[in-house]
Amino acid sequence: MEQVSCRSCGTCVLVEKFSPQHTSVQWNKAAVAACTELSTTGLKSHTCHALRDSIDAAVAAGELPDSTRDVDVRTRGRTLP
C-alpha cells in the first residue's frame, strides 16, 4: 500500500490500486477526523470525493501503480492443505 495525501485537506491514507475499477483505501481514526468531508459524516458515506480525485491524479502521474501482488489475499500467501 502507498501513502496518498488529499490535495484538498492533506489527509493521508494508505491506498492500493488493483485495477482501474478496484481501489483499496485504508483509513484510520486520525485520517477520518482530519478529512473535511468525512469528519461530519464519518465512514457512512464510504468515500471522500476530494481524496478520490487525489488518488486518480496520483495514478495519472504514475505515482500509484497497479498492484502486482500475486498471492492470495485471503491466505496472505500461505499454502493451504
Secondary structure, 3 states (H helix, E strand, C coil): CEEEECCCCCCEEEEEECCCCCEEEECCHHHHHHCCCHHHHHHHHCCCHHHHHHHHHHHHCCCCCECCCCCCCCCCCCCCC
